[in-house]
Amino acid sequence: MNISKIKYIIVTPARDEEAYLERTIASVASQTILPLQWIIVNDGSTDRTGEIMDRYAARYSWITARHRPNRGFREAGGGVIATFYDGYEQIRYQEWDFLIKLDADLSFSADYFELCFAEFAKDSRLGIGGGGIYHEENGELKLEKNPEFHVRGATKIYKRECWEALGGLLRAPGWDTVDELKANMLGWRTRTFPKLRLSHYRFTGAADGAWKDCIKNGRANYITGYHPLFMLLKCIRRVARKPYLVGSAGLFWGFVSSHWRRTPRVQDRELIRYTQTQQMRKMLMLDSIWK
């Protein structure tokens, strides 16, 4: 893999990001390897997000600005993927090596994508990757911890062959775990590169508030096909993390209420079996992707 000749496309859903978007644009514009095309999709913003996008699209030929009407509310999970696909449909080039879903509230070093592609070059079966998400706490940048196989939805890099094998993303909460589980089931590897830092200016779930975000995550875990016992243990472990009790209660309610309401789960029985088998192996302290 000749890293300097890699061709990649970025798609960025953006809603009310005027406070952060220019930092993200500055980070991408400074990259040692520029994208073939960067499609920024304004998802009905009520601030200056659309104006900022248009200004930079006029400056850089590789930026495409796309505008969607305001639906009147922020739709968790499915809304961001609908917006992503709106951007995906605007891709002008057929020959690309990597597809990147990038949030509009990040900043990172000028060699970020080059170093990410170097990680892919080391492992031919690496299908999804991305840098570590860091938040500033008490003046220090701290890594947002997740299982090793999980790459945060804010910075997903898909190798083309893996992207095509996945057959698309789930248009519902849990999309950013379903893609990795399916990739692993199909023989690909997925992982975060924690030494490659991205500063995230909003804490995960900040747009919805802690309670709603925890409920959303519990619903996402149900949709993904989590084993009920694994979910119970997850809720118990969550008690010791902020927001104390609220986080566990929200996760539990999101999961259980989705069961009661018969919320549709991912329509892939083989994938659900794979997910629950991996979770059972984790609970039995056997080797699994949950590390």
Secondary structure by P-SEA (a helix, b strand, c coil): cccccccbbbbbbbccccccaaaaaaaaaaccccccbbbbbccccccaaaaaaaaaaaacccbbbbbbccccccccaaaaaaaaaaaaaacccccccbbbbcccccccccaaaaaaaaaaaacccccccccbbbbbcccbbbbbccccccccccbbbbcaaaaaaacccccccaaaaaaaaaaaaabbbbbbcccbbbbbcccccccccaaaaaaaaaaaaaaacccaaaaaaaaaaaccccccaaaaaaaaaaaaaaaaacccccccaaaaaaaaaaaaaaaaccccccc
